[in-house]
Amino acid sequence: THTRFSGGPKLYAGPFYILLLGVLGLFVSVAILGQIKSHFSRSSLIVFAPIARAALSPAQMPTLKSRLEKTLVGFGYRAPSFDGHRKIETAKHLSGKLGPLGIHLGFVIVLLAGLATLLGADIRETEVREGEVLTLPKEKKELRLDKFIVSRHAGSNRPSQYTSRFWIKDEKGKGRHVDLSVNHPLQLGRTKIFQMRYRVEIPRAEILVYENNRPVDRILLETGKTYALSPNGPSLSYDKILPDFKLTKNGIVSAGNSYERSAMRLNIQDAKGGSKNFWIYPAAFGMHGGSGKERQYSILKLHKVYYSGVRVSYDPGLFFAYPGLLLLIFSAFYSSFAIPRCLRITWRGEGQQPIDVLVEGWCPRDPSGLEEEANRLVKGLS
């Protein structure tokens, strides 16, 4: 196998990435400690501040409590509790106090996911040759690429799908074939394999040799090697093969990637050191390479070897990242509308004296909204 790209520790263990994780982790940890302290320490108790005041006539006293209760419930507050004869306390959206804590905890979980990825991920793109083995160390399994299959559109050489057929043994030692295709990844345990690309090499080719327009020899040529027809005869080799060749006024070009109709550039070197090269074609296209008195040649068979390009993805951080991200998004969304508010309303007045109504409140994230709500409350009482 030939690895083109590797991830996991090799990708994420860079100094910048580690420094970024460390800074973010420190920042979020301080924020979480502050949130926990604000929820459980004495200094975090709700502190009311005056926000509105009104003076009512003594005639409004008998219905003041009922009107306050009706108005507050209409504003979305829970049913108020009467603490004493002339004091009401109520609140709404107190669960929104947990929103910032949820956001910070979500960040921590995402950072832990990054740490898990840093320490244990196996993310790489690699090529597997037919007959070779793809090793999955995290799953303790090996997959042997037995065959690579290219399916083509009807009446065309364009690929419609390509499939890697692997041989794998299960935990009981029984072997089976599994197919990996484009858009159909293979899941083995926690490792997912994706079919990315493929390429073809021609390490060997068989050609026919003709004399007097009749085949006299069949030769197997290998890439980068020469073959001597006889001790004193010419030596043959090839240096280029064009798939799906097409003849144009500018020469021979490749019009596709199918090797069913290929052209080979054959090199011939004679015993005196002279050399020449020319293109030869499949036997169905006839003989090529010289006149009728010279040897001629044609392609009999190309020995193709496929390389399957796959992406291996084992990322233990994903199992932390998704819950952390969901918690972060939900907490941010919930915090945007669940804004905690508390109100305390007291009033005093005796006999025919005006009733002094004082509205106090607590809202750390939207004090202007709380003030507007208190003014509406006072206005409704007047």
C-alpha positions as CSV (number, residue, x, y, z in Angstrom):
1,T,0.0,0.0,0.0
2,H,1.0,3.6,-0.7
3,T,-0.2,6.3,1.7
4,R,-0.9,9.6,0.1
5,F,-2.3,11.4,3.1
6,S,-2.2,10.7,6.8
7,G,-4.2,12.2,9.6
8,G,-4.7,11.6,13.3
9,P,-1.5,12.3,15.4
10,K,0.5,13.1,12.3
11,L,-1.9,15.8,11.3
12,Y,-3.1,17.2,14.6
13,A,0.1,16.9,16.7
14,G,1.5,20.1,15.4
15,P,2.6,22.8,17.9
16,F,0.0,25.3,16.7
17,Y,-2.8,22.8,17.1
18,I,-1.7,21.8,20.6
19,L,-1.2,25.4,21.7
20,L,-4.7,26.3,20.4
21,L,-6.2,23.4,22.3
22,G,-4.4,24.4,25.4
23,V,-5.4,28.1,25.3
24,L,-9.0,27.2,24.6
25,G,-9.1,24.6,27.3
26,L,-7.7,27.1,29.8
27,F,-10.2,29.8,28.8
28,V,-13.2,27.5,29.0
29,S,-12.1,25.9,32.3
30,V,-11.9,29.4,33.9
31,A,-15.4,30.2,32.5
32,I,-16.9,27.0,33.8
33,L,-15.4,27.5,37.3
34,G,-16.9,31.0,37.3
35,Q,-20.3,29.6,36.2
36,I,-20.3,26.9,38.9
37,K,-19.3,29.5,41.5
38,S,-22.1,31.8,40.4
39,H,-24.6,29.0,40.9
40,F,-23.5,27.6,44.3
41,S,-21.7,30.3,46.2
42,R,-23.3,32.7,48.6
43,S,-22.1,35.7,46.6
44,S,-24.3,34.5,43.7
45,L,-27.6,35.0,45.5
46,I,-30.1,37.1,43.5
47,V,-29.7,40.8,44.4
48,F,-32.7,42.9,43.6
49,A,-32.3,46.5,42.4
50,P,-35.1,49.2,42.2
51,I,-36.3,49.7,38.7
52,A,-39.8,51.3,38.9
53,R,-42.1,53.1,41.3
54,A,-45.7,54.2,41.4
55,A,-48.1,56.0,43.7
56,L,-51.7,54.6,43.8
57,S,-54.9,56.0,45.4
58,P,-56.1,54.2,48.6
59,A,-59.2,53.1,46.7
60,Q,-57.1,50.7,44.6
61,M,-55.8,48.8,47.7
62,P,-58.5,46.1,47.9
63,T,-57.9,44.9,44.4
64,L,-54.1,45.4,44.2
65,K,-53.0,41.9,44.9
66,S,-55.4,40.3,42.4
67,R,-54.4,42.8,39.7
68,L,-50.7,42.2,40.4
69,E,-51.2,38.5,40.2
70,K,-53.2,38.7,36.9
71,T,-50.7,41.1,35.3
72,L,-47.6,39.1,36.3
73,V,-49.1,35.8,35.0
74,G,-49.9,37.6,31.8
75,F,-46.3,38.6,31.5
76,G,-45.3,34.9,31.7
77,Y,-44.2,34.9,35.3
78,R,-45.1,31.9,37.5
79,A,-47.9,32.4,40.1
80,P,-46.4,34.9,42.6
81,S,-45.8,34.0,46.2
82,F,-47.0,36.5,48.9
83,D,-44.2,37.0,51.4
84,G,-45.9,38.9,54.1
85,H,-48.9,41.1,53.8
86,R,-47.5,43.6,51.3
87,K,-44.8,41.9,49.3
88,I,-44.9,39.7,46.2
89,E,-42.0,37.7,44.7
90,T,-42.0,35.9,41.3
91,A,-39.7,34.8,38.5
92,K,-39.6,33.3,35.1
93,H,-37.1,31.4,32.9
94,L,-34.9,30.6,35.8
95,S,-33.7,27.5,33.9
96,G,-32.0,30.0,31.5
97,K,-29.3,30.4,34.1
98,L,-28.0,27.1,33.0
99,G,-27.6,28.2,29.4
100,P,-24.1,29.7,29.6
101,L,-22.9,26.7,31.7
102,G,-24.2,24.4,28.9
103,I,-22.4,26.4,26.3
104,H,-19.1,26.2,28.2
105,L,-19.6,22.5,28.9
106,G,-20.3,21.9,25.2
107,F,-17.0,23.6,24.4
108,V,-15.2,21.4,26.9
109,I,-16.7,18.2,25.4
110,V,-15.7,19.4,21.9
111,L,-12.1,20.1,23.1
112,L,-12.0,16.6,24.7
113,A,-13.1,15.3,21.3
114,G,-10.1,17.1,19.7
115,L,-7.8,15.5,22.3
116,A,-9.3,12.1,21.5
117,T,-8.7,12.7,17.8
118,L,-5.1,13.9,18.6
119,L,-4.2,10.8,20.5
120,G,-6.1,8.0,18.7
121,A,-7.3,8.9,15.2
122,D,-6.4,6.9,12.1
123,I,-7.3,9.1,9.1
124,R,-5.4,8.6,5.9
125,E,-5.8,8.2,2.2
126,T,-3.9,5.3,0.7
127,E,-3.6,3.2,-2.4
128,V,-4.0,-0.6,-2.4
129,R,-2.7,-2.7,-5.3
130,E,-4.7,-5.8,-6.3
131,G,-3.5,-8.6,-4.2
132,E,-2.1,-6.4,-1.5
133,V,-3.5,-5.9,2.1
134,L,-5.0,-2.9,3.7
135,T,-4.3,-2.9,7.4
136,L,-6.7,-1.5,10.0
137,P,-4.7,-1.4,13.2
138,K,-7.5,0.1,15.3
139,E,-9.8,-2.8,14.4
140,K,-7.0,-5.4,14.3
141,K,-8.1,-6.5,10.9
142,E,-6.7,-6.8,7.4
143,L,-8.5,-6.5,4.1
144,R,-7.0,-8.1,0.9
145,L,-8.0,-6.4,-2.3
146,D,-8.9,-9.4,-4.5
147,K,-10.3,-7.6,-7.5
148,F,-11.1,-4.1,-8.6
149,I,-14.2,-3.8,-10.9
150,V,-14.9,-0.9,-13.2
151,S,-18.5,-0.7,-14.5
152,R,-19.2,1.4,-17.5
153,H,-22.2,3.1,-19.0
154,A,-23.9,1.1,-21.8
155,G,-22.4,1.9,-25.2
156,S,-19.7,4.1,-23.6
157,N,-16.3,3.8,-22.1
158,R,-17.1,6.2,-19.3
159,P,-17.1,4.6,-15.8
160,S,-20.5,4.5,-14.1
161,Q,-19.2,2.9,-10.9
162,Y,-16.1,1.3,-9.5
163,T,-15.9,-1.3,-6.8
164,S,-13.1,-2.7,-4.6
165,R,-13.8,-6.3,-3.6
166,F,-11.9,-7.1,-0.4
167,W,-11.5,-10.4,1.4
168,I,-11.8,-10.2,5.1
169,K,-11.9,-12.7,8.0
170,D,-14.3,-12.3,10.9
171,E,-13.7,-12.9,14.6
172,K,-14.5,-16.6,14.1
173,G,-11.8,-16.9,11.3
174,K,-14.4,-17.3,8.5
175,G,-13.6,-15.4,5.4
176,R,-16.0,-13.4,3.2
177,H,-15.9,-10.8,0.5
178,V,-17.1,-7.2,1.1
179,D,-17.5,-4.6,-1.6
180,L,-16.6,-1.0,-1.3
181,S,-18.0,1.4,-3.9
182,V,-18.3,5.1,-4.6
183,N,-21.0,6.6,-2.3
184,H,-21.3,3.3,-0.5
185,P,-18.7,3.4,2.3
186,L,-17.7,0.3,4.3
187,Q,-18.2,0.3,8.0
188,L,-16.0,-2.1,10.0
189,G,-16.3,-1.5,13.7
190,R,-15.6,2.2,14.3
191,T,-13.6,2.5,11.1
192,K,-15.2,3.8,7.9
193,I,-13.6,3.3,4.5
194,F,-14.5,5.4,1.5
195,Q,-13.8,4.6,-2.2
196,M,-12.1,7.7,-3.5
197,R,-10.4,7.0,-6.9
198,Y,-8.4,4.4,-8.8
199,R,-5.6,4.2,-11.3
200,V,-4.2,1.5,-13.7
201,E,-0.7,0.4,-14.4
202,I,0.4,-1.9,-17.2
203,P,3.5,-3.8,-15.8
204,R,3.4,-6.4,-18.6
205,A,2.1,-6.6,-22.2
206,E,1.9,-9.5,-24.7
207,I,2.6,-8.7,-28.3
208,L,2.5,-10.8,-31.5
209,V,5.5,-10.8,-34.0
210,Y,4.7,-11.2,-37.7
211,E,6.9,-12.2,-40.6
212,N,5.5,-12.4,-44.1
213,N,2.1,-11.3,-42.7
214,R,1.9,-14.3,-40.5
215,P,2.3,-14.5,-36.7
216,V,5.6,-16.3,-35.7
217,D,6.1,-15.4,-32.1
218,R,4.4,-14.3,-29.0
219,I,6.4,-12.1,-26.6
220,L,5.8,-11.0,-23.0
221,L,7.3,-7.5,-22.4
222,E,7.7,-6.0,-19.0
223,T,7.9,-2.3,-18.2
224,G,11.5,-1.0,-18.1
225,K,13.0,-4.2,-19.5
226,T,14.1,-5.2,-23.0
227,Y,13.5,-8.5,-24.8
228,A,15.9,-9.9,-27.4
229,L,14.2,-11.6,-30.3
230,S,17.4,-13.7,-30.9
231,P,21.0,-13.6,-29.8
232,N,21.9,-11.3,-32.8
233,G,18.4,-9.9,-33.4
234,P,16.8,-6.7,-32.3
235,S,15.7,-5.9,-28.7
236,L,12.2,-4.8,-27.9
237,S,10.8,-2.6,-25.2
238,Y,7.9,-0.2,-24.7
239,D,7.8,3.2,-22.9
240,K,4.2,4.4,-23.3
241,I,0.7,3.0,-23.6
242,L,-2.3,5.3,-24.5
243,P,-5.8,4.1,-23.4
244,D,-8.6,4.5,-25.8
245,F,-6.4,5.9,-28.5
246,K,-7.6,8.3,-31.3
247,L,-5.9,9.2,-34.5
248,T,-5.8,12.9,-35.2
249,K,-4.0,15.2,-37.7
250,N,-1.6,16.0,-34.8
251,G,-0.9,12.4,-34.0
252,I,-2.2,9.9,-31.5
253,V,-4.0,11.1,-28.5
254,S,-5.9,9.4,-25.6
255,A,-9.7,9.9,-25.7
256,G,-10.6,8.1,-22.5
257,N,-9.4,5.8,-19.8
258,S,-10.4,2.4,-21.2
259,Y,-7.6,0.0,-22.1
260,E,-9.8,-2.1,-24.3
261,R,-8.5,-0.1,-27.3
262,S,-4.9,0.9,-26.6
263,A,-1.9,2.1,-28.5
264,M,1.7,1.1,-27.5
265,R,4.9,2.9,-28.4
266,L,7.3,0.1,-29.2
267,N,11.1,0.7,-29.2
268,I,13.3,-1.5,-31.4
269,Q,17.1,-1.5,-31.1
270,D,19.2,-3.5,-33.6
271,A,22.5,-5.2,-33.0
272,K,24.4,-2.3,-34.7
273,G,23.0,0.2,-32.2
274,G,20.4,1.7,-34.4
275,S,17.0,2.3,-32.9
276,K,13.5,3.4,-33.9
277,N,10.1,3.5,-32.4
278,F,6.5,3.4,-33.7
279,W,3.0,2.9,-32.5
280,I,1.3,-0.5,-32.6
281,Y,-2.3,-1.4,-31.9
282,P,-4.5,-4.4,-31.0
283,A,-4.4,-7.3,-33.3
284,A,-7.9,-6.4,-34.5
285,F,-6.5,-3.3,-36.1
286,G,-3.8,-5.3,-38.1
287,M,0.0,-5.4,-38.1
288,H,2.2,-2.3,-37.8
289,G,5.9,-1.4,-37.6
290,G,7.4,-2.0,-41.1
291,S,7.0,-3.1,-44.6
292,G,5.9,-6.6,-45.7
293,K,9.6,-7.8,-45.7
294,E,10.2,-6.5,-42.1
295,R,8.9,-7.8,-38.9
296,Q,5.6,-6.3,-37.8
297,Y,3.8,-6.3,-34.5
298,S,0.4,-6.0,-32.8
299,I,-0.9,-5.9,-29.2
300,L,-2.3,-9.3,-28.0
301,K,-3.0,-8.6,-24.4
302,L,-2.3,-6.0,-21.7
303,H,-1.8,-7.1,-18.1
304,K,-3.5,-4.5,-16.1
305,V,-3.0,-3.9,-12.4
306,Y,-5.5,-1.7,-10.6
307,Y,-4.7,0.5,-7.6
308,S,-7.7,1.4,-5.4
309,G,-7.5,4.8,-3.7
310,V,-9.4,4.7,-0.4
311,R,-9.8,6.9,2.6
312,V,-9.6,5.3,6.0
313,S,-11.3,7.2,8.8
314,Y,-11.2,6.2,12.4
315,D,-11.8,9.2,14.7
316,P,-12.7,8.4,18.3
317,G,-13.2,12.1,18.8
318,L,-16.5,12.0,16.8
319,F,-18.3,10.2,19.6
320,F,-17.6,13.2,21.9
321,A,-17.8,15.9,19.3
322,Y,-21.4,15.3,18.2
323,P,-22.9,15.4,21.8
324,G,-20.7,18.4,22.7
325,L,-21.8,20.3,19.6
326,L,-25.5,19.5,20.1
327,L,-25.2,20.6,23.8
328,L,-23.5,23.8,22.7
329,I,-26.0,24.6,20.0
330,F,-29.0,23.8,22.2
331,S,-27.7,25.8,25.1
332,A,-27.0,28.8,22.9
333,F,-30.4,28.6,21.3
334,Y,-32.1,28.2,24.7
335,S,-30.2,31.0,26.2
336,S,-31.3,33.4,23.5
337,F,-34.9,33.3,24.6
338,A,-34.9,31.8,28.1
339,I,-33.6,34.9,29.9
340,P,-34.0,34.6,33.7
341,R,-35.9,37.4,35.4
342,C,-37.0,37.9,39.0
343,L,-39.4,40.6,40.4
344,R,-40.2,41.7,43.9
345,I,-43.0,44.2,44.5
346,T,-43.7,45.9,47.8
347,W,-46.1,48.5,48.7
348,R,-46.9,50.6,51.8
349,G,-49.5,53.2,52.8
350,E,-52.0,53.8,55.7
351,G,-55.5,55.2,55.8
352,Q,-56.1,57.8,53.1
353,Q,-52.4,58.2,52.3
354,P,-51.3,57.3,48.7
355,I,-50.0,53.8,48.2
356,D,-46.3,53.7,47.4
357,V,-45.5,50.7,45.1
358,L,-41.8,49.8,44.6
359,V,-40.8,47.3,41.9
360,E,-37.4,45.7,42.2
361,G,-35.9,43.2,39.8
362,W,-32.9,41.0,38.8
363,C,-32.0,40.2,35.2
364,P,-28.2,39.9,34.5
365,R,-28.5,39.5,30.7
366,D,-31.3,41.9,29.7
367,P,-31.7,44.7,32.3
368,S,-33.3,47.1,29.8
369,G,-35.9,44.5,28.9
370,L,-36.7,44.0,32.6
371,E,-37.0,47.8,33.1
372,E,-39.4,48.1,30.2
373,E,-41.5,45.2,31.6
374,A,-41.6,46.8,35.0
375,N,-42.7,50.2,33.6
376,R,-45.5,48.4,31.7
377,L,-46.5,46.7,35.0
378,V,-46.6,50.0,36.8
379,K,-48.5,51.7,34.0
380,G,-51.1,49.0,34.1
381,L,-51.7,49.5,37.8
382,S,-52.2,53.2,37.6
